[in-house]
Amino acid sequence: MPLRAVVYASQVAADLSAEGLESLVADAARFNRMAGVTGVLLHDGDRFVQYFEGPDDGVARVYERVMQSTSHTDIVELARGRVSSRQFPYWAMHRLPADQLLVGKLARADWSRFKKSGPDDIVGSMWGIDVLAVAVAPYVEAA
Ligand SMILES: Cc1cc2nc3c(=O)[nH]c(=O)nc-3n(C[C@H](O)[C@H](O)[C@H](O)COP(=O)(O)O)c2cc1C
């Protein structure tokens, strides 16, 4: 089955409370589970970076909900495209704390490929997907 992935950055809406964010993520995870979508949401208090992946129709429906949400503004798509296998299969949606440095790095990274580098790949400039994988890894082990 062909899979698609989307990654974007956005600005947290000024009136979004901590409780509002919690219920938003719970609602997102519920919807994603039905849509067969998995991913992660990084949040530094000021900005979001979200990655999600799944079947074409599921990703399209989730993206629509994301675009409609008034809980963030200034949505900038960093990349969208095909992915050969799930890169982040761990959660339907899960919020991870991030610092501004990490969110900035993700927002500026090269997202022109979605496949994580393997141990045999040449280490040079890190792709966005690799920066995200390194940031997520400690939470995967703890889950
Ligand atoms: C940063 C962010 C990420 C979201 N991620 C998802 C998601 O992965 N799946 C989903 O179905 N909805 C997602 N949503 C939508 C919310 O779950 C929720 O339906 C929406 O925020 C409610 O509308 P409101 O923000 O205008 O109150 C997201 C919204 C925001 C702001």
The ligand as a MOL file (V3000), in Angstrom:
LIG
                    3D

  0  0  0     0  0            999 V3000
M  V30 BEGIN CTAB
M  V30 COUNTS 31 33 0 0 0
M  V30 BEGIN ATOM
M  V30 1 C -0.5040 21.2760 16.0190 0
M  V30 2 C -1.7320 20.5100 15.7020 0
M  V30 3 C -1.6500 19.1830 15.3350 0
M  V30 4 C -2.7800 18.4580 15.0100 0
M  V30 5 N -2.6430 17.1680 14.6470 0
M  V30 6 C -3.7280 16.4640 14.2830 0
M  V30 7 C -3.6010 15.1110 13.8920 0
M  V30 8 O -2.5120 14.5380 13.8590 0
M  V30 9 N -4.7360 14.4450 13.5470 0
M  V30 10 C -5.9680 15.0270 13.5790 0
M  V30 11 O -6.9440 14.3640 13.2540 0
M  V30 12 N -6.1140 16.3160 13.9720 0
M  V30 13 C -5.0250 17.0370 14.3200 0
M  V30 14 N -5.1790 18.3310 14.7210 0
M  V30 15 C -6.5500 18.8690 14.8960 0
M  V30 16 C -6.9770 18.6960 16.3530 0
M  V30 17 O -6.9450 17.3490 16.7550 0
M  V30 18 C -8.3870 19.2360 16.5970 0
M  V30 19 O -9.3190 18.5330 15.8430 0
M  V30 20 C -8.4930 20.6800 16.2470 0
M  V30 21 O -7.3860 21.3300 16.8100 0
M  V30 22 C -9.7850 21.2580 16.7910 0
M  V30 23 O -10.0310 22.5060 16.2080 0
M  V30 24 P -9.5560 23.9000 16.9080 0
M  V30 25 O -8.0660 23.8010 17.1230 0
M  V30 26 O -9.9250 24.9210 15.9060 0
M  V30 27 O -10.3090 23.9800 18.2090 0
M  V30 28 C -4.0550 19.0790 15.0480 0
M  V30 29 C -4.1450 20.4230 15.4230 0
M  V30 30 C -3.0030 21.1400 15.7450 0
M  V30 31 C -3.1010 22.5720 16.1400 0
M  V30 END ATOM
M  V30 BEGIN BOND
M  V30 1 1 1 2
M  V30 2 1 2 3
M  V30 3 2 2 30
M  V30 4 2 3 4
M  V30 5 1 4 5
M  V30 6 1 4 28
M  V30 7 2 5 6
M  V30 8 1 6 7
M  V30 9 1 6 13
M  V30 10 2 7 8
M  V30 11 1 7 9
M  V30 12 1 9 10
M  V30 13 2 10 11
M  V30 14 1 10 12
M  V30 15 2 12 13
M  V30 16 1 13 14
M  V30 17 1 14 15
M  V30 18 1 14 28
M  V30 19 1 15 16
M  V30 20 1 16 17
M  V30 21 1 16 18
M  V30 22 1 18 19
M  V30 23 1 18 20
M  V30 24 1 20 21
M  V30 25 1 20 22
M  V30 26 1 22 23
M  V30 27 1 23 24
M  V30 28 2 24 25
M  V30 29 1 24 26
M  V30 30 1 24 27
M  V30 31 2 28 29
M  V30 32 1 29 30
M  V30 33 1 30 31
M  V30 END BOND
M  V30 END CTAB
M  END
